[in-house]
Amino acid sequence: MGTHVIKMPDIGEGIAEVELVKWYVAVGDEVGEDQTLADVMTDKAMVEIPSPVVGRVVALGGAPGQVLAVGAELIRLEVAGDGNQREANRPAAAEPAPAPAPRSEASRPEAAPAPRRPELEVPHDDDRPASRPAPGSPPLASPAVRQHAWDLGIELRFVSGTGQGGRILHGDLDVYVQQRDAGLPPATGGGGLAKRSGEERIPLIGLRRKIAEKMQAAKRHIPHFTYVEEVDVTELEALRATLNQRWQGRRAHLTLLPFLTRALVVAVRDFPQMNARFDEESSTVTRYGAVHLGIATQGEQGLAVPVVRHAETLDLWGCAQEVARLATAVRGGKAGRDEMSGSTLTISSLGPLGGIASTPIINHPEVAIIGVNRIVERPAFRHGLVVPRKLMNLSASFDHRLIDGQDAASFIQAVRQLLEQPATLFLE
């Protein structure tokens, strides 16, 4: 038997280091060729690392959250034959642990204990702190505890869990029964509901850390100002409904987003300073003819911004189809690096959750971001009459170093006029 060492590959684009996010294998596991071993995060995307050989895991080269340099040992496998390690019989302990890349105190999360050598094992699920349940989700408890509670006639939502992350244990049920039988109220704050105890410390790793770092950098370096304008989208919504009904099942379903995309594409012709990126080191602004539109998208692990490239070339249905494709790729963790970089202007929308107004953070190094708030039907004056209208706010943030308030207001007014008179979106 030999030893095959897999090193962190060069992912390209000048990337010198990556963050180890997740292991799919543990020490002792048998792995097959092309089996995914780990997920790593670059500055732009998540990348899967596959195994080039068949073997058994001998050692892991880092713990989730650790930063590894390109060329550092990622994983050590025992394989048939000689492998690619000359000193196959050398104990793994002789290998030095890869040093984490330095981070500033402001951006480094709470450090986990230093990884052990020779084998950096991924902890089993029982060793990991349990995540606290989200509001409205069932209490944390094992199937055995749930069955025990059922037999005792106890509702778990009234029981205070003392396990990790608030997990309810058998002992917690015993305490609850003792208090109940003694005629004592459960350990509550007086309202009949159980107290919650316990704490959890969650290190920021992977995409969540990248989001935190990018947002912090954007707010630190860019002097934001936000401009909010109300838009009457009654006619636009009527047109959208008509087009969806006419082409139902034959073309992509149209949301508001393709119309807003078209409005931005038309408006930046007269306001090219909005479709730009600012290089702070060289104090240079680059304005783009192409509109590479970033679409802020919520995935399972956090916010991502896939890019609709050359949005100026797409019709409504082409834009809708591309947005849907990118959203699916992001939510499935399959978006590539080229799909997650290079935007020149960004849209941020929470749909029905969009609220009345917002203050979106600019997607650095861009200079503007357009926030879309929810559509509501409200009474409005029109030709001297009070009539129901569908109204929506646009909340747009701008880089005040480069864009003056008057230019920002004029740009959003141009977008508003295009949306309120949707026929003008298609006039060339």
Sequence and secondary structure as in RCSB ss.txt:
>XXXX:A:sequence
MGTHVIKMPDIGEGIAEVELVKWYVAVGDEVGEDQTLADVMTDKAMVEIPSPVVGRVVALGGAPGQVLAVGAELI
RLEVAGDGNQREANRPAAAEPAPAPAPRSEASRPEAAPAPRRPELEVPHDDDRPASRPAPGSPPLASPAVRQHAW
DLGIELRFVSGTGQGGRILHGDLDVYVQQRDAGLPPATGGGGLAKRSGEERIPLIGLRRKIAEKMQAAKRHIPHF
TYVEEVDVTELEALRATLNQRWQGRRAHLTLLPFLTRALVVAVRDFPQMNARFDEESSTVTRYGAVHLGIATQGE
QGLAVPVVRHAETLDLWGCAQEVARLATAVRGGKAGRDEMSGSTLTISSLGPLGGIASTPIINHPEVAIIGVNRI
VERPAFRHGLVVPRKLMNLSASFDHRLIDGQDAASFIQAVRQLLEQPATLFLE
>XXXX:A:secstr
 EEEEEE    STT  EEEEEEES  TT EE TT EEEEEE SS EEEEE SS EEEEEES  TT EEETTSEEE
EEEESSSBS S TTS GGGS         TTT         SS      GGGS      TTS   B HHHHHHHH
HHT  GGGS   SGGG B HHHHHHHHHHHHTT   SBSSSSSB           HHHHHHHHHHHHHHHH  EE
EEEEEEE HHHHHHHHHHHHHTTTTS    HHHHHHHHHHHHTTT GGGSEEEETTTTEEEE SS  EEEEEEET
TEEE  EETTGGG  HHHHHHHHHHHHHHHHTT   GGGSS  SEEEEE GGG  S       TTBSEEEEE   
EEEEEEETTEEEEEEEEEEEEEEETTT  HHHHHHHHHHHHHHHHSGGGGG  
